[in-house]
Amino acid sequence: MENDTYPKIPANTINRYKHQATYDADFIHSVVNNTSVLHVSFVPDPSTALPIVLPMIGQLGLYLGNETIDEGAPSVYLHGYVSSRLMRLADEAVKRGEEGLPLCVAATKVDGFVLSLTPNSHNYNYRSAVLQGYATIVEDVGEKLWAMQLVTNSVVPDRYDNTRVPPDNAEMQSTRILKMKIKTASGKVREGVPEDERKDTKREDILDTVWTGVIPVYEKFGDPVPGPYNRVKKIPDHIGDFVKEQNKAREEYCTAATKKPAPLKRKKAGEDL
Amino acid sequence: MENDTYPKIPANTINRYKHQATYDADFIHSVVNNTSVLHVSFVPDPSTALPIVLPMIGQLGLYLGNETIDEGAPSVYLHGYVSSRLMRLADEAVKRGEEGLPLCVAATKVDGFVLSLTPNSHNYNYRSAVLQGYATIVEDVGEKLWAMQLVTNSVVPDRYDNTRVPPDNAEMQSTRILKMKIKTASGKVREGVPEDERKDTKREDILDTVWTGVIPVYEKFGDPVPGPYNRVKKIPDHIGDFVKEQNKAREEYCTAATKKPAPLKRKKAGEDL
């Protein structure tokens, strides 16, 4: 990574809708870290070229806790249903002297349905990131503990310290964290009002009958519901504040996105995304 | 597909958290058809086994409009950023005499954050589906037109007929629909209250200090925002009703999911999912 952008190489270069593409590291990291479920792809049997995709929870982070590890760039730490198959494939790749299991991580946030005059101009407002790299199982105990904390707090900030920690030996053994070193990454974003072609926007009959605009879309949190053995009467601030702040910020983002100028128009005006 | 379940073969058999797995076709189809963005994975260069994942809009459907096509089972129709690379790979696979490009389609709906006593027992309420198959480009004009309608109406029901249609020749040429014939499919679901281990639920000090419960999560639609060249004053029913009904149904689903018995408890009681 140089100058906070990912290198543009054939593997990650976006050729379609180029004006919506970005290689900005902050953007890509923000999409990954704010998406509640990541889609992780790998090839279980290289002779078939048939990939599988698993939903996982993950987070980008840079582990600084071990002086022997100094990578300078963040990795993606993945937790959740790290299947035994996935574990075995990662181990086998390392044993073969490879960097790890070839992996792709995708994160997408839908921000709105863009309804235009014709089906062809319909679109989504969205932010997406796709990262490729090589994955290994985290073996270093310090890094594993750090990653467990990172991933838990990615669901609800400060959650880790508000639970029964540290994990005991059995939990440390049974927890598996997958770490992907990033080789390529790219992002895409679409925001703004609908955008139709001139052949339609000049037709009065169509303008008079077809509603055009954007339905804002966001992931909303409902009021937290206490479980059957909960004894803590008041919803703790680390949960209550998070729900309130996120709902406000998310609704504001997608609503603001409905009103921005359309991407092609901005591009023609020479504006950056 | 037999008896409305997908066959359980090594490629799709879920070995971890088996009690949350399903091969029920209705469940799998419902997750795919109700997820606003699908994650589609393929291998651009088979010599690397490094997959890429693209966010796309898609829908399961069975095309009956052409007597020469009688497949008996639905396929996944995908639209959106069908890149020229993806097109080329699908064409090349067919030219080599293969069924199509090996593809994996994943759909995930997050329904809640399950906050338990320890980080290890934290979980999501969710529904997910993963489908594998072989993809080709839809060439048949009738099927293509039908699929464009299917995909447009999957975003907002009845939208297609409320826009300027049919697509003109240029639009038919530039629109590309990818069709995946399904070979394997599986689904997973988690719903219910938190579930901790006995070693923690018997500890008074932990029960007295750690809040446990579920934060409901759903994809919410905001009030539709008219675009700059919209002239239709009233938001049409096909949009307004959809927004209202979906928000109600989605909030109800994820809220109900927060209160259901925990999966392992139900499994021990011999209940099916």
Interface residues (C-beta under 8 A of the other chain):
Chain A: A11 N15 R16 Y17 S36 V37 H39 S41 F42 V43 P44 P46 T48 A49 L50 P51 I52 V53 L54 P55 I57 Y81 S83 S84 R85 P102 L103 C104 V105 A106 T108 V110 F113 L115 S116 L117 T118 P119 N120 H122 Y124 Y126 S128 V130 Q132 M148 Q149 T152 V155 V156 R159 Y160 N162 T163 R164 V165 P167 E171 S174 T175 V193 P194 D196 D200 T201 R203 I206 L207 D208 T209 V210 W211 T212 G213 V214 I215 P216 V217 Y218 E219 K220 F221 G222 D223 P224 V225 P226 G227 P228 Y229 N230 R231 V232 I235 P236 I239 V243 E251 C254 T255 T258 K259
Chain B: A11 N15 R16 Y17 S36 V37 H39 S41 F42 V43 P44 P46 T48 A49 L50 P51 I52 V53 L54 P55 I57 Y81 S83 S84 R85 P102 L103 C104 V105 A106 T108 V110 F113 L115 S116 L117 T118 P119 N120 H122 Y124 Y126 S128 V130 Q132 M148 Q149 T152 V155 V156 R159 Y160 N162 T163 R164 V165 P167 E171 S174 T175 V193 P194 D196 D200 T201 R203 I206 L207 D208 T209 V210 W211 T212 G213 V214 I215 P216 V217 Y218 E219 K220 F221 G222 D223 P224 V225 P226 G227 P228 Y229 N230 R231 V232 I235 P236 I239 V243 E251 C254 T255 T258 K259
